[in-house]
Amino acid sequence: MGKVKTNAMRILENNKIEYEEIEYDLGGEFKSAVDAGKKSHVDLNIMYKTIATISKENEIIIYLLRSYDSIDMKKAAKVAGVKSISILPTKNLKAKVGYQRGETTPLAMKKDYPVFIDDSAKDLDKMIVSGGKCGVSLKLNPFDLAKAVNGKFENIRQ
């Protein structure tokens, strides 16, 4: 593995889950998961972004979606069993989930929030998610990730 060791990596290692670390230079500010995927020269079909949301009931819910897909807020709220959700404001990310924009990973958050992985990942051998630090991604089996975060596969894309 590389020089960086994140809490997300520690969780995977503690659960004996194999992963590959991908490091890349963002060349400045984080723009999007698509941008990160292009800079790390990976297939965007396996690059997933982590979306932190908050429900009307003030619950944090985490969703993973292909880098170029858009979340369907109604589908996403329904699978989580809440009336509605909105994107957690960037200014609240660090305080609520423990990560800033561009480094948010479903692994090693401040609490064990519900995690929903778009069902497009079920057909993949490997998917790529943030490693918990800008410029670091993790490539792993989607079912292993689901096991590590107690995640559920659901159709949440538009």
N, C-alpha and C positions, 0 to 999 in steps of 0.2 A: 504494500500500500504506500501511499504518498507520505509527505511530511505532516500533513494536517490530520488531526484526530478529533472528530466532532462527537458530541453526545449521541447523535444519530448513529454513527458508526459503532460506538460502544454498545448501544442497545442491540444492534444487529449481531455483534460479536458475542454478547452475553446470551443471546438466543440461538447461537450457533447457525446464523443465517449467512450464507455466502453472498458477497456483493463485490462489485468492482467500483473503485473510486475513479472519478473522472474530474480532473482539475483543468481549468481554463482561465484565461485572462479576459475579463470583461472589458478591459481598456477604458475604464471609467465607471460611469454610473450604470446600474442595472436598469434595463428597459423592459424586458419581458422574457417569458420562458422560450418563446420562439427565437428571440435574439440569443439567449444563452445556448440553445440547441445548435444554432448556426455557428456560433463561436467555438463550440466544442466539437463541431463536425459530426453530430449524431443525427440519426434518423428522427425527424420530428414526429413520426408516428408512434415512437416509443417514449418521447419526452413528455412528462406529465407535470403540470403546475399544481401547486397547493393553494386552494382558495379557502380563506378563513371567513366564516360568516357569523352573523349573530341573529338569533330569532327574536320575534316580538316579545317572547318570554325571557329574553336576555340570556339565552343559552348559546354557547359557542359551538358551532358545528363545522367540521372540516371536510372539504371535498377535493378529490384529485381528478383532474380532467386533462385530456391531451392538450399539449401546448397551444394548439391553434383552434381548439373548440371553445364554444361559449357555453356557460352554464345556463340551464333552464331553471330559473328560480322557483317556479311552481312545482316542477318535478322534484327538485332538490328538497324543497320544504316538505313535500308529501312523503318522500322516503324517510325523512327524519322524524315524521310524525308531529310537525309543528305547522301553525297556520301560515306563517310567512317568514322569509329570511331576507337579510340584506348583507352586502359585503361589509365586513368589519373595517371601519376606517383605518387607513394606514397609520395614523397617529396613535391608535390603540393597540396595534399589533404586538409590539414589544411587551407591553404591560399585561396583555391578556394571554398570548400564546408563547411568549418568550423569544420571538424572532422578529426581525425587521423585514420589510419588503425585499424580496430577492433571495432570502435565505430560509424562508418558511418551509419546514418539512413536517410531515405528519408524525415523525419520530421525535421523541424526547421533548414534547411540549410541556408547558407548566403543569397541565393536568391531562388526564386521559379523556380527551374530548371524543365524541362520536366521529368516526371517519367513514366516509363513503367514497369508494373508488369507482369511477365510471366503468361500466361493464365492458367497454371496448378493451380494457386491459386483460380481461379473461382469456383472450385469444393470443396473447403474447407470451413468448418464452421469457423475455426480459423487458422491464420498463425502467425508465430513468426518472428519479425524483431528486429534489434538492437534498443536499447533504447537511444542511443546517448552517451553511456559511456561503456567502457570495463567492462564486467561482469554484464551488465544489458540488458535484452531483454524485449520486449513487445509482448504479445499475444492478438490478436484482429481479428475482422472480416475483410477479405480482401476487401470487398466493402466499409467498413468504412474507411480503410486506403486509398483506391483509392479516396474517397471523400475528405479526409483531405489533400491529396497532389495533387489533380486534376490529378490522375494517370489514365493510360489507360492499359487495359489488352491486351497483344499481345503474340504470340508465338515467343520467342526470344532464346529458348534453342537449342542446337545441337541435 
